Amino acid sequence: MPQDTTHETRKQERRKRELMPIGLYRINGLSMSPGLAPGDYVVTLKRWRSRYRVGDIVVARHPHFGRIIKRIREIQPDGMLWLEGTQPDSASTEKMGLLSCRQVKGRVIHTCSQDNT
């Protein structure tokens, strides 16, 4: 019985986090450098009613790559997104494939550099 309670509690906490409009994420990779470097943090804002725009940097949950931070390269008429990294050795847009807006956790609205710049 305690395992079921713990599982339900985790599900409720995950739902609460998904509904939070503000997010804080730590940068782990180099795909968005030099603008975002490992150790930097980004603050995101979830958009529900307004749409994301080409050029926005977003945090998303990718089905194969997990949590990713990329720039929106193109938006399809059906709302699906093509994302890209800054670095040439970042996973290619084609390899990542189209991503639903529902997978986006938020648009980056502020960065905190580990260099405090």
N, C-alpha and C positions, 0 to 999 in steps of 0.2 A: 504493500500500500504506500509506503513512503516514496518509493521510486516513481509511482504514478503522480504523486503530488509534486515531486521535484520536476518531473517532465512537464507537467501542466504549468508550473511556475515559470520554467524556462520559456515555454511557448508564449505565455502572457508577457514576459519581459521582452522577448523578441518582437512581438506585435507592437508594444509601446515604442521600442526603438525605431521600428519602421514608420511609425506615425509622427515621430519627432521631425519638425521641419528643419532643425539645425543639426549638423553633424561635424565631427572633428576627426580627421584622419591623418595618419603619419605616412609620409612618403617612404617607400622601401626600395624602389628601383630607379633606374637611370633613364627610363623611356621618355620622360618629360624634361630632362635637363637640357640646358642649364637653368631654365626658369624654375624648376622644382627639382631639388636634389634629395638624396636619401637623408633622412633625419628631419627634413622640413615637415611642417604641418599645414593642412588646409582646412578651412572652415567652409562648409557647404550649406546651401539653402535649397530645400526641396520645393519644386514648383509643381503645383497641382492644377491650377486653372490656366496659367500662362504656359506657353510653349518654350522649349529650349531653342536656342538659336545657333546657327553655324558660327564656329569660333569659340563657343562656350567650352570651358574646361569642366568636365563632370567626373564624378565618382560613380561607378556602376558595378553591378554584380554580373559578371560574365559567366555563362554556363560551363565553360572550359578553363578559363584563366582565373576565376575567382574575382576578388575585388581589383578593379583596374581604375586608373586615373588617366583620362585621355581627353583630347580635344574633338569636338564634333566637326567632322569634315563635310558631311552632307546629311540632309534630312529628306527622306522619301515622302511622297504625298500621303502615304498611309501612316506617317509618324515614325517609321523605323529609322534608326540612326546608323550612319557610317562613322566610326571613330578612328582617330590616328594619334600616334605618339610623335614626339619631336625628333627623337633620335632615329637614324637610319636602321639601327639594329633592333628597334622596337618591333613587336609583332605587327605584321603588315595589316592594313585595313582589310584586305581580302581574306587573310587568314582568320581575323577576328570575326568577320561576317557582319551581317546586320544585327542590330540590337534594339529591342523594344524600349520605348521611353519608360515603361514600367520597371525596367531593370535599373534605371538611373536613380541613385540615392540622393543626388543633389548637385547643383552647380556650384563651382568654387567661387566664393565671394571674397575670400581673404586668405593670404598666405603668411605663414610665420616661418621665416628662415632660421636655420640653426646658427647663421652668422649674425642674426639680429639686424639684417639690412632690409 
